[in-house]
Amino acid sequence: MESTTIDTAGLCSDIVTAIAERTGADPLEMDPLYDAVDVDAVKAIVGSAGDASVEFAYHGHTVVVDGDGSVTVTGEAEPEMAGVE
C-alpha cells in the first residue's frame, strides 16, 4: 500500500469557509467546528489516505470530507443529524 501525505493544516478553515460561502454567514460568528465534529478524528481519517469519508452536520448543512481532503457541503442537514429543536 502506497503512503500519501495530505496537508490537513487548512482543513478546518476549508470546512468553515465552505459553509460561510454557502450561507453568507460570518465565519467568526459561527459555532466552533469542534462543537459539531471531532476535528482530530477528521484529520486522522483524511491523513490516512484511504477511501474513507466523514459526514457530519454543521451550521444546518451536511458536510462530507473525503479521504483526499476535498470538502463538499450540501443543502440542509438531515433533521436527525442537525439536532432539530
Secondary structure as UniProt FT lines:
FT   TURN            9..10
FT   HELIX           11..23
FT   HELIX           27..29
FT   HELIX           33..35
FT   HELIX           39..47
FT   TURN            48..49
FT   STRAND          53..58
FT   TURN            59..60
FT   STRAND          61..66
FT   TURN            67..68
FT   STRAND          71..76
FT   HELIX           79..82
//
